[in-house]
Every structure is written in structure tokens, then in C-alpha cells.
Amino acid sequence: MPGEAKKMIEAVRDFILTCPLLKDGHVRVDYTGAEIGYSIDPLPVNPVIKTYVDGGSKRQYAFAFNTKERFTGDEREAIENSGFLTDFTEWIEAQNREGNFPELNDTKKNISDIEVTNSGFLFGMEPDYASYQIQCRFLYTQEV
């Protein structure tokens, strides 16, 4: 369906924007920016996990949460950045426990879980900045 991918990424972005840990309250898609910033990037996975006999299916939407943080080699910065990754993971886990999921605004799609699938890791380095990534997904059923 046209626009489905756009709706999914918008729902994820809107959901992530509710995270109180974000420093600037701005989340881009597919680009963290030139300095400190956040990005949601869709990941290439097969969306269908299981197809049911009625034509419905269990599906996943995988995405990476990327963050670019200041990093000059100072150990305190590295510890702070690592702490942010842990705190963000715990926030996702808390949202899952509470049943607080991205809002898809689609009566045929019902989210059942949101989870971190790959703990945060250093993704890249630039002068004065480090990029980190946490891979996540939400699981949902899609009715026919």
C-alpha cells in the first residue's frame, strides 16, 4: 500500500520523541546531522514473521536508533555516552512492559511488543564526535 512505509517511520519517530532522555527533542530520519543529534533509520528485514491461514500475519518493523554525541577521547564522555545507551534501552523495555507502543492509526495492525534487538554500540567516529546505534523492532499482527 502506498504510504505504509511513511506511516510506520512517522509512528516510530513520534514514539521516540516522547523519550525524556533526548537532549534536544529533535529526531531526524536517515540522518543524525552534522553535530549532536538523533536519527531513526529503517532496517532491511523481512517484515513477515508468520502467515496465518486466514491471510493475516505476524510482522515486524525493524529500525535503528542512531545518536551522535560529542567525544573528544575523554573517559568521562565515553562513560556518559554508554550510560545514555543503557538508559535508552531501559526506556524501551519500560514502554514495552507498560504497553506503550507507537501509534499506527490502523485498525488492522495491532502492536504486541517493542524491543531492543541489539544493545547499543559504537557505530562510527569523526573528529570530536562518536556515533552509536541501538537496533530495535516492534512486533505486530496484521489482519486482512
Accessible surface in RSA format (square Angstrom, percent):
REM  Atomic radii and reference values for relative SASA: ProtOr
REM  Chains: A
REM  Algorithm: Lee & Richards
REM  Probe-radius: 1.40
REM  Slices: 20
REM RES _ NUM      All-atoms   Total-Side   Main-Chain    Non-polar    All polar
REM                ABS   REL    ABS   REL    ABS   REL    ABS   REL    ABS   REL
RES MET A   1   180.05  93.2 121.14  80.2  58.91 140.3 105.72  89.9  74.33  98.5
RES PRO A   2   137.60 100.3 109.32  99.7  28.28 102.8 121.74 100.5  15.87  98.6
RES GLY A   3    39.09  48.2   0.00   N/A  39.09  48.2  25.66  70.4  13.42  30.1
RES GLU A   4    31.91  18.3  31.60  23.9   0.31   0.7  24.73  47.8   7.18   5.9
RES ALA A   5    77.01  70.8  68.06 105.0   8.95  20.4  72.84 102.6   4.18  11.1
RES LYS A   6   130.74  63.8 125.00  76.7   5.74  13.7  77.03  69.3  53.71  57.2
RES LYS A   7   112.94  55.1 108.06  66.3   4.88  11.6  65.65  59.1  47.29  50.4
RES MET A   8    13.48   7.0  13.48   8.9   0.00   0.0  10.73   9.1   2.75   3.6
RES ILE A   9    21.11  12.0  21.11  15.7   0.00   0.0  21.11  15.2   0.00   0.0
RES GLU A  10    78.66  45.2  77.63  58.7   1.03   2.5  31.98  61.9  46.68  38.1
RES ALA A  11     7.78   7.2   2.17   3.4   5.61  12.8   6.69   9.4   1.08   2.9
RES VAL A  12     0.06   0.0   0.06   0.1   0.00   0.0   0.06   0.0   0.00   0.0
RES ARG A  13    67.16  28.2  67.16  34.2   0.00   0.0  12.32  16.8  54.84  33.2
RES ASP A  14    83.09  58.2  77.54  77.2   5.56  13.1  27.88  65.6  55.21  55.1
RES PHE A  15    10.85   5.4   5.07   3.1   5.77  15.0  10.27   6.2   0.58   1.7
RES ILE A  16     0.00   0.0   0.00   0.0   0.00   0.0   0.00   0.0   0.00   0.0
RES LEU A  17    57.81  32.2  36.78  26.3  21.03  52.9  37.02  26.0  20.79  55.9
RES THR A  18    89.21  63.4  63.17  64.0  26.04  62.1  70.91  95.2  18.30  27.7
RES CYS A  19     5.11   3.9   0.00   0.0   5.11  12.0   0.02   0.1   5.09   5.5
RES PRO A  20   108.75  79.3  71.49  65.2  37.27 135.5  84.06  69.4  24.70 153.5
RES LEU A  21    58.08  32.3  44.77  32.0  13.31  33.5  48.71  34.2   9.37  25.2
RES LEU A  22    19.51  10.9   2.04   1.5  17.48  43.9   2.04   1.4  17.48  47.0
RES LYS A  23   114.24  55.7  75.65  46.4  38.59  91.9  72.64  65.4  41.60  44.3
RES ASP A  24    80.03  56.1  46.89  46.7  33.14  78.4  41.69  98.1  38.35  38.2
RES GLY A  25    49.17  60.6   0.00   N/A  49.17  60.6  26.31  72.2  22.86  51.2
RES HIS A  26    82.21  44.9  82.08  57.1   0.13   0.3  52.02  53.6  30.19  35.1
RES VAL A  27     0.49   0.3   0.00   0.0   0.49   1.2   0.00   0.0   0.49   1.3
RES ARG A  28    79.11  33.2  73.64  37.5   5.47  13.0  21.41  29.3  57.70  35.0
RES VAL A  29    59.80  39.4  40.31  36.5  19.49  47.0  40.31  35.0  19.49  52.9
RES ASP A  30    95.89  67.2  69.29  69.0  26.60  62.9  28.49  67.1  67.39  67.2
RES TYR A  31   130.38  60.9 123.92  70.5   6.46  16.8 104.80  78.8  25.58  31.5
RES THR A  32    21.59  15.4  18.72  19.0   2.87   6.8   8.19  11.0  13.40  20.3
RES GLY A  33     4.25   5.2   0.00   N/A   4.25   5.2   2.63   7.2   1.62   3.6
RES ALA A  34    76.93  70.7  56.12  86.6  20.81  47.3  63.10  88.9  13.83  36.6
RES GLU A  35   111.23  63.9 107.87  81.6   3.36   8.0  25.82  49.9  85.40  69.7
RES ILE A  36    69.02  39.3  54.85  40.9  14.17  34.1  54.85  39.5  14.17  38.4
RES GLY A  37     0.00   0.0   0.00   N/A   0.00   0.0   0.00   0.0   0.00   0.0
RES TYR A  38     0.23   0.1   0.23   0.1   0.00   0.0   0.23   0.2   0.00   0.0
RES SER A  39     0.38   0.3   0.38   0.5   0.00   0.0   0.38   0.8   0.00   0.0
RES ILE A  40     0.00   0.0   0.00   0.0   0.00   0.0   0.00   0.0   0.00   0.0
RES ASP A  41    31.80  22.3  31.80  31.7   0.00   0.0  13.50  31.8  18.30  18.2
RES PRO A  42    61.48  44.8  44.14  40.2  17.34  63.0  44.27  36.5  17.21 107.0
RES LEU A  43    46.76  26.0  34.34  24.6  12.42  31.2  35.42  24.9  11.35  30.5
RES PRO A  44   130.13  94.8  97.56  88.9  32.57 118.4 110.67  91.4  19.45 120.9
RES VAL A  45    66.33  43.6  39.95  36.2  26.38  63.6  50.25  43.7  16.09  43.6
RES ASN A  46   104.06  71.8  89.00  86.0  15.06  36.3  36.82  88.6  67.24  65.0
RES PRO A  47    60.12  43.8  60.12  54.8   0.00   0.0  60.12  49.6   0.00   0.0
RES VAL A  48    49.31  32.4  38.75  35.1  10.56  25.4  38.75  33.7  10.56  28.6
RES ILE A  49    78.14  44.5  46.10  34.3  32.04  77.2  50.85  36.6  27.29  74.1
RES LYS A  50   120.40  58.7 114.57  70.3   5.83  13.9  67.04  60.3  53.36  56.8
RES THR A  51    92.00  65.4  66.45  67.4  25.56  60.9  49.98  67.1  42.02  63.5
RES TYR A  52    81.49  38.0  74.02  42.1   7.47  19.4  61.31  46.1  20.18  24.9
RES VAL A  53   167.76 110.4 127.77 115.7  39.99  96.4 136.66 118.7  31.10  84.4
RES ASP A  54   102.14  71.5  76.59  76.2  25.55  60.4  45.21 106.4  56.93  56.8
RES GLY A  55    40.14  49.5   0.00   N/A  40.14  49.5  23.33  64.0  16.81  37.7
RES GLY A  56     4.54   5.6   0.00   N/A   4.54   5.6   4.54  12.5   0.00   0.0
RES SER A  57     5.58   4.7   4.98   6.6   0.60   1.4   2.73   5.8   2.85   4.0
RES LYS A  58    55.40  27.0  55.40  34.0   0.00   0.0  29.24  26.3  26.16  27.9
RES ARG A  59    54.08  22.7  54.08  27.6   0.00   0.0   0.00   0.0  54.08  32.8
RES GLN A  60    27.15  15.2  24.94  18.2   2.20   5.2   0.00   0.0  27.15  20.6
RES TYR A  61    30.46  14.2  29.53  16.8   0.93   2.4  28.67  21.5   1.79   2.2
RES ALA A  62     7.54   6.9   6.11   9.4   1.43   3.2   6.11   8.6   1.43   3.8
RES PHE A  63     0.01   0.0   0.01   0.0   0.00   0.0   0.01   0.0   0.00   0.0
RES ALA A  64     0.08   0.1   0.08   0.1   0.00   0.0   0.08   0.1   0.00   0.0
RES PHE A  65     0.33   0.2   0.07   0.0   0.26   0.7   0.07   0.0   0.26   0.7
RES ASN A  66    10.37   7.2  10.37  10.0   0.00   0.0   5.37  12.9   5.00   4.8
RES THR A  67     0.61   0.4   0.61   0.6   0.00   0.0   0.61   0.8   0.00   0.0
RES LYS A  68    13.94   6.8  13.94   8.6   0.00   0.0   2.79   2.5  11.15  11.9
RES GLU A  69     3.29   1.9   3.29   2.5   0.00   0.0   1.25   2.4   2.04   1.7
RES ARG A  70   104.21  43.8 100.47  51.2   3.74   8.9  40.27  55.0  63.94  38.8
RES PHE A  71    37.98  19.0  34.81  21.6   3.18   8.3  34.81  21.1   3.18   9.1
RES THR A  72    85.93  61.1  48.96  49.6  36.97  88.1  45.73  61.4  40.20  60.8
RES GLY A  73    53.50  66.0   0.00   N/A  53.50  66.0  24.79  68.0  28.72  64.3
RES ASP A  74    49.75  34.9  40.53  40.3   9.23  21.8  21.42  50.4  28.33  28.3
RES GLU A  75   130.28  74.8 122.47  92.7   7.81  18.6  43.36  83.9  86.92  71.0
RES ARG A  76   184.71  77.6 179.43  91.5   5.28  12.6  78.01 106.6 106.70  64.7
RES GLU A  77    41.05  23.6  39.30  29.7   1.75   4.2  26.66  51.6  14.38  11.7
RES ALA A  78    36.69  33.7  32.75  50.5   3.94   9.0  33.26  46.8   3.43   9.1
RES ILE A  79   116.09  66.1 111.17  82.8   4.93  11.9 113.58  81.8   2.51   6.8
RES GLU A  80   109.11  62.6  99.43  75.2   9.68  23.1  39.82  77.0  69.29  56.6
RES ASN A  81     7.92   5.5   6.39   6.2   1.53   3.7   0.79   1.9   7.13   6.9
RES SER A  82    60.35  51.0  59.76  79.8   0.59   1.4  24.98  53.2  35.36  49.5
RES GLY A  83    29.85  36.8   0.00   N/A  29.85  36.8  29.24  80.2   0.61   1.4
RES PHE A  84    17.62   8.8  13.33   8.3   4.29  11.2  16.15   9.8   1.47   4.2
RES LEU A  85    14.66   8.2  14.15  10.1   0.51   1.3  14.55  10.2   0.11   0.3
RES THR A  86    71.88  51.1  66.67  67.6   5.21  12.4  46.35  62.3  25.52  38.6
RES ASP A  87    64.41  45.1  60.90  60.6   3.52   8.3   7.90  18.6  56.52  56.4
RES PHE A  88     0.00   0.0   0.00   0.0   0.00   0.0   0.00   0.0   0.00   0.0
RES THR A  89    24.35  17.3  24.35  24.7   0.00   0.0  21.89  29.4   2.47   3.7
RES GLU A  90    94.57  54.3  92.22  69.8   2.34   5.6  33.80  65.4  60.77  49.6
RES TRP A  91    28.79  11.6  23.59  11.4   5.20  12.2  22.35  11.9   6.44  10.5
RES ILE A  92     0.05   0.0   0.05   0.0   0.00   0.0   0.05   0.0   0.00   0.0
RES GLU A  93    80.65  46.3  76.94  58.2   3.72   8.9  27.08  52.4  53.58  43.7
RES ALA A  94    21.03  19.3  20.91  32.3   0.12   0.3  21.03  29.6   0.00   0.0
RES GLN A  95    15.27   8.5  15.27  11.2   0.00   0.0   0.00   0.0  15.27  11.6
RES ASN A  96    45.69  31.5  36.87  35.6   8.82  21.2   1.34   3.2  44.35  42.9
RES ARG A  97   180.29  75.7 142.23  72.5  38.06  90.6  77.89 106.5 102.40  62.1
RES GLU A  98   128.67  73.9  90.71  68.6  37.97  90.4  44.86  86.8  83.81  68.4
RES GLY A  99    43.04  53.1   0.00   N/A  43.04  53.1  19.35  53.1  23.69  53.1
RES ASN A 100    66.73  46.0  61.61  59.5   5.12  12.3  15.84  38.1  50.88  49.2
RES PHE A 101    48.52  24.3  31.40  19.4  17.12  44.5  31.40  19.0  17.12  49.0
RES PRO A 102     6.91   5.0   0.03   0.0   6.88  25.0   0.99   0.8   5.92  36.8
RES GLU A 103   121.74  69.9 110.16  83.3  11.58  27.6  47.55  92.0  74.18  60.6
RES LEU A 104    17.46   9.7   6.50   4.6  10.97  27.6   7.66   5.4   9.81  26.4
RES ASN A 105   130.42  89.9  91.84  88.8  38.58  92.9  37.61  90.5  92.82  89.7
RES ASP A 106    47.78  33.5  32.77  32.6  15.01  35.5  14.33  33.7  33.45  33.4
RES THR A 107   128.87  91.7 106.64 108.1  22.24  53.0  91.26 122.6  37.61  56.9
RES LYS A 108   101.39  49.5 101.39  62.2   0.00   0.0  65.88  59.3  35.52  37.8
RES LYS A 109    23.64  11.5  15.86   9.7   7.78  18.5   6.74   6.1  16.90  18.0
RES ASN A 110    69.83  48.2  64.74  62.6   5.09  12.3  27.30  65.7  42.53  41.1
RES ILE A 111    27.61  15.7   5.67   4.2  21.94  52.9   5.67   4.1  21.94  59.5
RES SER A 112    52.04  44.0  33.11  44.2  18.93  43.6  38.87  82.8  13.16  18.4
RES ASP A 113    45.50  31.9  45.50  45.3   0.00   0.0   3.62   8.5  41.88  41.8
RES ILE A 114     0.78   0.4   0.03   0.0   0.74   1.8   0.03   0.0   0.74   2.0
RES GLU A 115    52.97  30.4  52.11  39.4   0.86   2.1  19.23  37.2  33.74  27.6
RES VAL A 116    33.13  21.8   8.48   7.7  24.66  59.4   8.48   7.4  24.66  66.9
RES THR A 117    73.33  52.2  34.94  35.4  38.38  91.5  34.77  46.7  38.56  58.3
RES ASN A 118    62.80  43.3  56.38  54.5   6.42  15.5   9.87  23.8  52.93  51.2
RES SER A 119    78.46  66.3  71.38  95.3   7.08  16.3  39.67  84.5  38.79  54.3
RES GLY A 120    23.64  29.2   0.00   N/A  23.64  29.2   0.28   0.8  23.37  52.3
RES PHE A 121    71.54  35.8  65.94  40.8   5.60  14.6  71.54  43.4   0.00   0.0
RES LEU A 122    94.69  52.7  70.98  50.8  23.70  59.6  70.98  49.9  23.70  63.8
RES PHE A 123   121.44  60.8  93.63  58.0  27.81  72.4  96.63  58.6  24.81  71.0
RES GLY A 124    29.31  36.1   0.00   N/A  29.31  36.1  29.05  79.7   0.26   0.6
RES MET A 125   103.78  53.7  71.19  47.1  32.60  77.6  69.50  59.1  34.28  45.4
RES GLU A 126    77.42  44.4  66.56  50.4  10.86  25.9  33.22  64.3  44.20  36.1
RES PRO A 127   120.96  88.2 101.89  92.9  19.08  69.3 114.39  94.4   6.57  40.9
RES ASP A 128    73.83  51.7  67.35  67.0   6.48  15.3   2.98   7.0  70.85  70.7
RES TYR A 129    23.29  10.9  23.13  13.2   0.16   0.4  17.70  13.3   5.59   6.9
RES ALA A 130     0.64   0.6   0.22   0.3   0.42   1.0   0.64   0.9   0.00   0.0
RES SER A 131    18.46  15.6  18.35  24.5   0.11   0.3   8.67  18.5   9.78  13.7
RES TYR A 132    19.73   9.2  19.51  11.1   0.22   0.6  12.46   9.4   7.27   9.0
RES GLN A 133    12.16   6.8  12.07   8.8   0.09   0.2   0.09   0.2  12.07   9.2
RES ILE A 134     0.21   0.1   0.21   0.2   0.00   0.0   0.21   0.2   0.00   0.0
RES GLN A 135    43.25  24.2  43.25  31.6   0.00   0.0   0.23   0.5  43.02  32.6
RES CYS A 136     0.30   0.2   0.00   0.0   0.30   0.7   0.00   0.0   0.30   0.3
RES ARG A 137    60.59  25.4  60.59  30.9   0.00   0.0   5.13   7.0  55.45  33.6
RES PHE A 138     0.00   0.0   0.00   0.0   0.00   0.0   0.00   0.0   0.00   0.0
RES LEU A 139    16.05   8.9  16.05  11.5   0.00   0.0  16.05  11.3   0.00   0.0
RES TYR A 140     8.33   3.9   8.17   4.7   0.16   0.4   0.16   0.1   8.17  10.1
RES THR A 141    44.87  31.9  44.87  45.5   0.00   0.0  36.45  49.0   8.42  12.7
RES GLN A 142    44.84  25.1  43.02  31.4   1.83   4.4   3.73   7.9  41.11  31.2
RES GLU A 143    94.12  54.0  86.26  65.3   7.86  18.7  32.76  63.4  61.37  50.1
RES VAL A 144   110.96  73.0  75.82  68.6  35.14  84.7  94.67  82.3  16.29  44.2
END  Absolute sums over single chains surface
CHAIN  1 A     8033.1       6413.4       1619.7       4441.3       3591.8
END  Absolute sums over all chains
TOTAL          8033.1       6413.4       1619.7       4441.3       3591.8
